[in-house]
């Protein structure tokens, strides 16, 4: 009896030990699997710079005047992501402007002033861009006329080009002010020539593609940011060329929106059997935007969807005749750093 108890105790101890070892091995295996999908550099900011620079090299190799405009992710401007850090001139050389949302209005709530601490954190990076001849395009979200006036005034004082968007969905051409003070009939060949811009990537208020095109051609904005397709119907060269002429006769830039930090399940590249983790680069759904998924943007498979070949998203934008690409979710590195 005594020996039986001792034997059972040893057997129990051995089973616990085996279970413990198994758990360790499983944990190590899981960690290795996760590490396989992480950037070798371990530097999420640099990996984002790499994809932006790769997009620029590819696009300008096809069209030397093609404009590259990353939105947000201002910390990429310096090597260490700090406002007093060394400017990353290689990154800035690859882009033609930077976009920044919510600088003065909309950071926490639409039509509400952005907290001063957040504005003051962003401005030094935007000023570095200006000092390096990189234009700054600011989108503030406000609809009260006095706040729209304030947004335009503050941005103008800093030398930034701005747009006061009355709708977060970017689905309307504002009727206020009736005409911007910096409207001009000059030909706009690069972002550096621009004095104003329109951000209109949501066409839900227009019943037909032609109605949307007519609405744009009736304006005098120097730069117009739109989606590359109207209800998934890609714009033709002739349609884009017609939008490139301002109502006053001057030439403008028509820039296509393109998300590179998230995948969108309403895009042509999406496959119905995709889900988080399959393919490996596809990460969790964005709870704030239906149909948008985080992506491990440093992985080759995702990048090949975005640029670098004839079937890529960027090549479709180039083939359609757009003047540039407005790159969104550049700040995806923040999600992975956290």
N, C-alpha and C positions, 0 to 999 in steps of 0.2 A: 504493500500500500504506500509506504513512504517513498520507495523508488518510483512508483507510478506518478506520485505528485511531483517529484523532482523532474521526471522526464517531461511531464506536461508543461511545467514551468519553463523548461529549456526550449520546448517546442514553441510555446507562446512567444518567448523572447526572440527566437529565430524568425518567426513569422513577422513580428513587429520590425525587426531589423531589415528583413527583405522588403517589407512595405516602405520603410523609410528610404532605403536605397533606391527603390523604384520611383518614389516621388522625386528624389533628387535628380535621377536620370531624366525623368519626364520634364522637370523644370529646366534643366540644362538644354535639353532638346528643343523645348519651346522657345527659350531665349535665343538659341542659335538660329532657329527658324525666323524669329522676329528680326534678328540682326542681319539676316540675309537680305531683308527688305529695307534696311536703313542705308543711308548714304555712307560710302566708305570713308569720306572725309569727316563725317560727323558734324559738318558745318552746314546747317540748313539755310542760312543766309546766302552762303557762297553757292550752294546748289541752285538757289533761285536766280542768283546773278548769272550762273552758267546757262540756264535755259533761256533767259532773256537775251543774253549775248549770242547764243546759238541761233535764236529766232532772227536776231538782227543780221547776223552774217548771212544766213540763208536767204532772207528776204531781199537784202541789198545786193546780193549776188545776182538776183533776177531783175530787180528794179532799184537802181542806185539812189533814187529819190524817195523810196518808200519810207514812211515815217513810223517809228516805233515809240509808243507811249505807254509805259507801265503806270497803273493806277495804284496809289497807296504804297505801303511797304517802304516808306521813306528812310527807314534805318539802313537800307542797302547802300545809301549814298556814301557812307563812310565804312572803312574796313571793319571796324569793331562795332558798328551800329550805334556809336555814341556821337552826340552833337559836336564834341570837340575832337573827334577822331580824325584820322587822315582821310581826306576825300578819295574815293575809289574812282580814279579818273578813267580806268578801263571800262568800268560799268557805264559811266556817264557818256563816254565816247560812243557807246553802242546804242544810246537812246537819243531821241530828238525832242522830247519833252517829258515831263512827269505830270501825272494826274493826282489830285489830292481831294478827297471828299471831306466835308464837315469841318473845314478849317475854322470858320467863324459861326456857322449855324448847322445844327442837325446831328451833332456827335452823339448826344444821348436821346434827344427827341426832335422831331421835325419842328421847324419854326421856333426853336429854342436856342439860345446862345450856347455855343460850345464852351465848356468850362475853360477859364483862362489858362489853367495849368496845362491842359491838353493842347490848346492853341500854341502856347509858348514852347511846348516840347516839340511841335512839328516845324515851326517856323525856321529854326536854325538850319535844318536839313534842306528846306526849300530855298533858303537864301544861298546855301552852297551851290545848289543847282543854278540859280541865277548868276552867281559869280563865275560859273563855268559855262555860261552861254546856253544853258538848258532851260527853255521856257517852262513855266509852272501853270498848269490848268487846274483851277480850283472849282469844285462843285459844292456849293452850299445849299442845304435844303431848308427853304423858308418861303412862305407865301404872303405874309404881311408886307405890304408895300414899303413901309418904313424900314423893315428888316432887310428886304431885298436891296433897297437903296444903300443901307449900311454895309451890306456884304460887298456890293460893287465898289463902294468908296474905299473900304479897308483894303481890299485886294488890289485895287488900282494904286493905292499909296505904296504898296509893297512891290509893285511891278509885276503882279501876277495877272494872268488872263482868267476871268471868272464867269461863272454861270450860276444864277440863282434859280434853282429848280423848285417850282411850287409843288411838285409831286415826287415822292420817293421812287415811284415806279417809272419815272422818266418817260411819261407817255403823253406829254403835252408840250406844245410850243407856247411859251408864256405870252400873255397879251399885255403884260406890264414888265418894264416900261414899253410904251407904244413903239419906241425906237431907241436903241442904244446910242449913247452919245458918241461912241467910237465906231459907228458904222462907216464903212468906206467902200469905194469901188475899185480898190487896188487888187491886182492879181496876187493870190496867196500861193506861193510855191513850197514853202516849208512852214513848220510851226512857228519859227522865229518871225515870220511875216504877219502872223495873226494878231488881231486886237480883241477878238471875241469868239465864242463858240456856242454851239447848241448840242445838248446831250439828249437824244431822242431814240432810245434803243427799243422801246416798247410801242408797237404799232396798233395796240388793241382798240384805239379810238378811231381807227380808219377802216372803212369797210372794204376797200380795195387797195391794191398796190399802187395803182395810178393816183388815187386820192392822196395817198401818203407822199408820193413823189411830187405831186402838185403843191402840197403844203410846204415842202422843203424849198422848191424852186421859187416860191413866193417870198422867201426870206433873203436877208442880206448877211447872214452869219458867215464868218471867214472859215470856220471849221465846223463840220457837222459829224457827230458821232452817232452811227446807226448800227443795227444788227446787219449781218451779211445776208439775211434773207427776210422776206415778208411772209409770215405764216409758213415757214420752211421752204418757201419758193425763192430761190436765189436770184438776186438782181442780175440783169444782163448788163453787158458793157454799155449799151446805148442808154439804158436807164440810169446807170451810175454817171455817165458822162453828162446827161441832162441835169442831174443834181449838182454837178460841179460848177454850174454857172449861177452866180448870184442874181437876184432879181434886177439889180442895177447894172448887170453886165460883167462885173468882175469875176475872176476865176477863184474858186475856193477848193478846200480839201474835203473829201468824203472819206472818213475813217471808219473801219469796221471794228466793232466790239469783238473780243475773243477772250474767253475765260481759259487760263492756263493752270490755275491752282485748284480748280474743281471740274469735275465731269458733269455734264448736263444730260439727263435722260431723254430730252426732246431734240437732241442733235442727231445729225445723220449717222454719226459713228456709233451710236449706242446700240447694243445688242440686248435682246429681251432676256437672255439667260444670265446677264451680268448681275452680280450682287456683291456686297461687301466681302472682300477677300478673294473674289473670283471675277476678273483677273486679279493678280496679286497686288497691282498698283492701286486698285479701287478700294477706298477706305470708307469710313462711316458717312451716313447721310447727314447733310447740313440741316439741323432742325429748324432753322430760320428761313430756309428757301426750299420749297418743295421741288423735288427732282434734281437737286444738286448734291454731289458727293465729293467729299475730300479725296484728293489723290496724292499718291507718293510721287510727286512731280519729278523727282530725280531719276526715276526708273525709265530705262530705254523704251519700253513698250508704250508708256504713256506719251513720251516725247515724240515717238514716231507717228502718233495720231495727230499731234499738234503741228509738227513741221518736219522738213527734211526730205520729203518725197512727194511724188505727184498726186498721191491720194490723201495728203495731209490737209488739215483744216486751213493752215496758212496758205497753202498752194491754191486752194479754192478761192480764198480772199484775193490773192494776187491775180489769178486768172480772171476774176470778175471785174478787175480794173480799179479796185479801191486804191486810195493814196497812202494808206497806212493801216496799222492795227493798234487798237487800244486794248492793252493787256490787263485783264482783271484778276483778282484774287492773288496779286503779287505778295500780299502779306500772309500767304499760307504758311510761311516759315514760322510764324508766331504760334500757330496751332501745334506744330511738331516740337518746337522748343519747349512749350509748356507741358 
